[in-house]
Every structure is written in C-alpha cells, then in structure tokens.
Amino acid sequence: MIADRALACRGVARLSGGPFGTVATYLPGQRLTGVSADEREVEIAIVATLDRPLPQTADEVRAAVADLAGDRPVHVRVDDIIVEGT
C-alpha cells in the first residue's frame, strides 16, 4: 500500500491530512489520511523529520511508491517538520 511504503521512508514521521484534512482516500469503512490518488495523480502529504534534507526524503517517498502509481506523477508535500527529541 502507498501509505505503508511512504511511512517506511527515512525522514517520514507520519502522514498528514493537510490543513483542512483534504489529503485523504476513502476506502470501504475507513478514511486513509495522507494519501490522495485518482486517475491523474498521486499526492502524499507527510510530516518530516530533519534526519536528512527534505528533498531527499521526498525523493525517497516518490521512488518507494513509483511502481504503485503506474504512469501517474507522484507529488510529495511536506506539511510540517518535527524535531525529534524536543
């Protein structure tokens, strides 16, 4: 699943629904926050850590889900940053 692969990437603390909770996919009986996919594109919203540069984290997330996205572009958006240990 796209969410699992994104969460497994270094520098991803959790997925984000965005400021109004609009980044989500509705599945039977549940709402998956942080991933929005349609026939045109895939959007993944994350809360990142500062373990590495943010562009590297976004690139890793994009690469991790590329085969699941097929021909659709994958847009990774950093909605927030946390500093671990504070």
N, C-alpha and C positions, 0 to 999 in steps of 0.2 A: 504494500500500500504506500502511496506517496507520502503520507504523514509519517509513517514509521521510518522511511528512508531519510526524510528531512531531519527528523529528530535524532537520528544516529550520527549526523554530521558533527564534527568538532566545531565548537563555537555556537551551536544552537542550544539555547537554554530551554526554549519551549516555542510552541506555535502561538500566533496572535490572531485574534479576530479583527484587528484593526480598530480604529477609534469608535466606530459605531457597530462593530460586530458583523460587518458585511462580508468579510472574507470567510466563507463557510461553504460546505457542501452538505446538502440534506440527503441522508440515506434513510431507508426504511426504519423508523423508530428512533433515529438519532440525528444529531447535528454534529458534523466534524468541523471544528473551528480551526482556521489557519490555512485551509486549502480550498481554493475555488477553481473548478475545472469545467469547461464547456467544450464545444466542438472546435472553438477557435484558439484557445489558450489555457494555460495553467498558471494560476497565481498562488504563491506560497508566501505567507507573512510570518516572519519569525521575530523572536526576541533573542538577541545575540549576546554573547559574552565577548570580552576583549582578549580572549586567548590568542587571537590572531587577527590580522587585518580583515575588516568587514568584507571587502571584495573577494578575498579568498574563501571566506565562509559561504558567501552567496554562490560563488563558482562551484564549490563542492556540492552544495544542495542541488544546484542545477544539473550537475553531472550525475548525481545519485538517482535522480528521478527521470532522466532523459529517455530511457527505454520505455518507461511507463507513459510518458507524454506523447510518444509517437512523433508525428510531424508538427505538433503544436509547440509554439515557443513557451518557455518556462520563465516566468517573471518572479524573481525573489525580491521581496521587500523587507527591509529591516524596520520594524515598527518601534522597537525600543532596544536599549542596551542595558545590561546589568553588569555590575562589578561584583564578582563572586568574593565572598569573604567580608563584605561590608554590611 
